[in-house]
Amino acid sequence: MCGIVGYTGGQQAAPILLDGLSKLEYRGYDSSGIAIRNGEKDPEIVKAKGRLRVLEEKTNGGTAIYGTCGLGHTRWATHGEPSEINAHPHASDHMDVVAVHNGIIENYQELKDKLLRKGYTFYSETDTEVAVKLIDYYYKKYQVGPIDSLAKSMVRIRGSYALAVMFKDYPGEIYAARKDSPMVIGVTDGETFLASDVPAILKYTRQIHYIENLEMARLTEGDYTVFPTKKLPIFISASEIIIFKQFFNPLARLFYQMMIRSRGIDSDHNRPILYNRRKLKVTLLRIRTDIHRNLPRMTERADAGIQSGVIGCCQHKILLV
């Protein structure tokens, strides 16, 4: 299992991150890394293969890196061998988005292929780098803030994850999102902590908030805000349509017509219009099937950014009205 620690406040972040990561060594790991921001400067990322003490030696116990906001991570390799290149944190081009991640992204290859077509390049073998650049893609394409770009990415990603993200345009702030992987926030006077488990931050604060499943959070110095995903629009692509296998063709055609002909798309702003929850018309159950083969036109439209209004989403069902 991997470990995450984040900090924003008035103290130097690196020593705090290293101390927090040392409390998570019991979870097992094969590499580690930290990313530190000093004001509006680009993050400084340092990684090391092996035990945490290697990273401590490279950073002189954290005192060699200046900055009061940062992320730390210990990695247990799942995608790609243990190495400094594959270690977290990972960054997008120009350091616009930097993130660490716990969990496994099941559809990372599908997302990676999409991003490759959009002109992105990849330096590691990890699913985490795919998540970072997917967030960067939505952040830049729609010119939206961190929370909106995280929300769009969460719907595209299948699997479990706990994400901690820093955006270049938002110095001193950390953004978090989770699905099925734990994440906690700690607060004290003028300082805010983030961790994948309580022991990492218990030394600094006893005010702990557990981020609920499918929630996002914004951390600033001494404060935080939680954003429940259920209050945000949920987007769906062709590859995420859920249907009964034996009724695949008729239901797929029905849904296609609903998506194109309904007033679920605000054509001026390319945004979904949420429907009335009480007027439920269709419930499609999830199965694994190759929708791209059966509905290529729909796939093209979804990849072009056409989205449908969805009122709710959970692990087993997506409700469409």
C-alpha positions in Angstrom: 0.0 0.0 0.0 1.1 3.6 -0.7 1.2 6.5 1.7 0.3 10.2 1.2 1.1 13.2 3.3 0.4 16.8 2.4 1.0 20.1 4.2 0.3 23.8 3.8 1.0 26.4 6.5 3.7 28.6 7.9 6.5 26.1 8.5 8.9 24.5 6.1 7.0 21.6 4.5 9.7 19.1 3.7 10.7 18.0 7.2 7.0 17.6 8.1 6.3 15.5 5.0 9.3 13.2 5.7 8.2 12.8 9.3 4.7 12.0 8.3 5.9 9.4 5.7 8.0 7.7 8.3 4.8 7.0 10.2 3.4 5.3 7.2 6.3 2.9 6.5 4.3 0.1 8.0 2.2 0.1 4.8 5.1 -1.1 2.7 6.8 0.7 -0.2 9.7 0.6 -2.6 10.3 4.3 -3.4 9.4 7.7 -2.1 9.3 11.4 -3.2 8.2 14.9 -2.2 7.1 18.0 -4.1 7.6 21.4 -2.4 6.3 24.8 -3.5 7.9 28.0 -2.3 5.3 30.7 -3.0 4.6 31.1 -6.7 7.7 29.3 -7.8 7.5 25.9 -9.6 7.4 22.9 -7.4 10.7 21.2 -6.6 10.4 17.4 -6.9 12.9 15.0 -5.3 12.5 11.2 -5.6 14.4 8.2 -4.3 14.3 4.4 -4.9 14.5 2.3 -1.8 14.0 3.1 1.9 12.8 6.5 3.1 16.2 7.3 4.6 17.6 7.6 1.0 15.2 10.4 0.4 16.1 12.0 3.7 19.8 11.9 2.8 19.1 13.5 -0.6 17.2 16.4 1.1 19.3 16.6 4.3 16.3 15.7 6.3 14.1 18.1 4.3 16.1 21.2 5.2 17.6 21.5 1.7 14.3 22.3 0.1 12.4 25.5 0.9 8.7 25.9 0.8 5.6 25.9 3.0 3.3 23.8 0.8 4.0 20.3 -0.4 3.1 16.7 -1.0 4.9 13.5 0.0 4.4 9.9 -1.1 5.7 6.4 -0.5 5.0 4.0 -3.5 4.4 0.3 -3.8 4.9 -0.5 -7.4 1.8 -1.7 -9.4 2.4 -0.1 -12.8 6.0 0.0 -13.7 9.1 -1.2 -11.9 10.4 0.5 -8.7 12.5 3.4 -9.9 13.0 7.1 -9.4 11.2 7.8 -12.7 8.1 5.9 -11.6 8.1 7.2 -8.1 5.6 9.9 -7.1 5.0 12.8 -7.2 4.2 13.1 -11.0 3.8 16.3 -12.9 2.2 17.5 -16.1 4.1 19.5 -18.7 5.4 22.9 -17.4 4.6 21.7 -13.8 1.0 23.0 -14.1 -0.4 20.1 -12.2 1.6 17.9 -9.6 0.0 15.0 -7.8 0.4 11.9 -5.8 -2.0 8.9 -5.9 -2.9 5.8 -4.0 -4.9 3.0 -5.6 -5.2 1.5 -9.1 -6.7 3.1 -12.2 -8.2 0.2 -14.1 -8.7 2.1 -17.4 -5.4 3.9 -17.4 -4.4 2.5 -20.8 -7.6 3.7 -22.4 -7.1 7.2 -20.9 -3.5 7.2 -21.9 -4.4 6.5 -25.5 -6.8 9.3 -25.5 -4.2 11.7 -24.1 -1.6 10.6 -26.6 -4.0 11.5 -29.4 -4.4 14.9 -27.8 -0.6 15.4 -27.9 0.5 14.5 -24.4 3.7 12.5 -23.9 4.6 10.3 -21.0 7.9 9.7 -19.2 6.9 6.9 -16.7 5.0 3.6 -16.8 2.5 4.6 -14.1 -1.2 5.0 -14.0 -0.7 8.0 -11.8 1.0 10.1 -14.5 -2.1 9.4 -16.7 -4.3 10.8 -13.9 -2.2 13.9 -13.6 -2.3 14.6 -17.3 -6.0 13.9 -17.5 -6.6 16.5 -14.8 -4.3 18.9 -16.7 -6.3 18.2 -19.9 -9.6 19.1 -18.4 -8.2 22.0 -16.5 -6.9 23.6 -19.7 -9.5 22.5 -22.2 -12.5 23.9 -20.3 -10.6 26.7 -18.5 -12.2 25.6 -15.2 -10.9 25.6 -11.7 -9.2 22.8 -9.8 -12.5 21.3 -8.3 -14.2 21.2 -11.7 -11.3 19.6 -13.4 -11.0 17.0 -10.6 -14.7 16.3 -10.9 -14.5 15.7 -14.7 -11.5 13.4 -14.2 -13.1 11.4 -11.4 -16.0 10.4 -13.7 -13.6 9.3 -16.4 -11.4 7.2 -14.0 -12.4 3.7 -13.2 -10.9 2.0 -10.1 -9.9 3.2 -6.7 -7.9 6.3 -5.9 -6.9 8.9 -3.3 -5.5 11.9 -5.1 -3.6 14.9 -3.7 -3.0 17.6 -6.2 -1.2 21.0 -6.4 -2.0 23.5 -9.2 0.6 26.0 -10.4 -2.0 28.8 -10.5 -3.0 28.2 -6.9 0.0 28.5 -4.7 -0.4 27.5 -1.1 -3.4 25.2 -1.9 -3.8 21.5 -2.0 -6.7 19.7 -3.6 -7.8 16.1 -2.8 -10.3 13.6 -4.1 -11.0 10.0 -3.1 -12.9 6.9 -4.2 -12.5 3.7 -2.1 -9.0 4.7 -0.8 -8.9 6.5 2.6 -7.9 10.2 3.1 -8.0 12.4 6.2 -7.5 16.1 6.8 -6.0 17.6 9.9 -6.2 21.3 11.0 -4.5 23.4 13.6 -3.7 27.1 13.9 -2.7 28.3 10.5 -1.8 24.8 9.3 -3.6 22.1 7.3 -2.5 18.5 6.9 -3.5 15.8 4.5 -2.7 12.1 4.9 -3.8 8.6 3.9 -3.9 7.5 7.5 -4.2 9.3 10.8 -0.8 8.4 12.4 1.0 10.5 9.8 -0.4 13.8 11.2 -1.4 12.9 14.8 1.8 14.5 16.1 0.6 17.9 14.8 -3.1 18.0 15.4 -6.0 16.2 17.0 -8.6 17.9 14.8 -9.2 15.2 12.2 -11.8 15.2 9.3 -12.4 12.0 7.3 -13.0 12.7 3.6 -16.0 10.6 2.6 -16.1 8.5 -0.5 -16.5 10.4 -3.7 -15.7 13.7 -2.0 -13.2 16.4 -3.0 -11.5 18.9 -0.8 -9.6 22.2 -1.0 -6.9 22.8 1.7 -5.5 26.2 2.5 -3.5 27.4 5.5 -5.5 26.6 8.6 -8.7 25.8 6.7 -10.4 23.4 4.3 -13.6 23.1 2.3 -15.2 19.8 1.3 -17.1 19.4 -2.0 -19.5 16.4 -2.1 -19.5 15.0 -5.7 -23.2 14.2 -5.5 -23.9 18.0 -5.7 -21.9 18.3 -8.9 -22.8 17.4 -12.5 -21.6 13.9 -13.4 -20.5 13.3 -17.0 -20.7 10.0 -18.9 -18.9 8.9 -22.1 -19.7 6.2 -24.6 -17.3 3.8 -22.9 -19.2 4.2 -19.6 -22.7 3.4 -20.8 -24.3 0.7 -18.7 -26.9 -1.6 -20.2 -28.5 -5.0 -20.0 -26.4 -7.3 -22.3 -29.4 -9.1 -23.9 -31.0 -5.7 -24.8 -27.7 -4.1 -25.9 -28.7 -2.9 -29.4 -32.2 -1.5 -28.8 -31.3 0.2 -25.5 -28.1 1.6 -26.9 -30.0 3.1 -29.8 -32.6 4.5 -27.4 -30.0 6.1 -25.2 -28.2 7.5 -28.2 -31.4 9.2 -29.4 -32.1 10.5 -25.9 -28.6 12.0 -25.6 -28.7 13.7 -29.0 -32.4 14.9 -29.1 -33.0 15.8 -25.5 -32.3 19.2 -24.0 -29.6 17.7 -21.8 -26.9 19.7 -23.5 -26.4 23.5 -23.2 -25.0 24.0 -26.7 -23.8 27.5 -26.0 -21.5 26.4 -23.2 -21.2 22.6 -23.8 -22.4 22.0 -20.2 -24.8 19.3 -19.0 -28.3 20.5 -17.7 -29.3 18.4 -14.7 -32.7 16.8 -14.9 -35.4 16.5 -12.3 -34.5 13.6 -10.0 -38.1 12.6 -9.6 -38.6 11.9 -13.3 -36.6 8.8 -13.5 -37.1 7.0 -16.9 -34.2 4.7 -17.5 -31.9 2.6 -15.2 -29.1 0.9 -17.0 -27.1 -1.8 -15.2 -23.4 -2.0 -15.6 -21.6 -4.7 -17.6 -18.2 -4.9 -19.2 -18.7 -4.7 -23.0 -17.0 -3.1 -26.0 -19.2 -0.1 -26.7 -16.7 1.3 -29.1 -17.2 -1.6 -31.5 -21.0 -1.3 -31.4 -21.4 2.4 -31.4 -18.5 4.1 -33.1 -20.5 7.2 -33.9 -21.4 7.6 -30.3 -17.8 7.1 -29.2 -16.6 9.9 -31.6 -19.2 12.2 -30.2 -18.2 11.4 -26.6 -14.6 11.9 -27.3 -15.4 15.2 -28.9 -16.8 16.4 -25.6 -20.5 15.8 -25.9 -21.8 14.9 -22.4 -25.2 13.8 -21.0 -27.0 14.9 -17.9 -26.7 12.4 -15.1 -28.3 12.7 -11.7 -26.4 10.2 -9.7 -23.6 7.7 -9.8 -22.5 4.8 -7.6 -20.4 1.7 -8.0 -23.1 -0.5 -9.5 -25.6 1.9 -11.2 -25.9 5.0 -13.1 -29.3 6.7 -13.1 -30.4 8.6 -16.2 -33.5 10.7 -16.5 
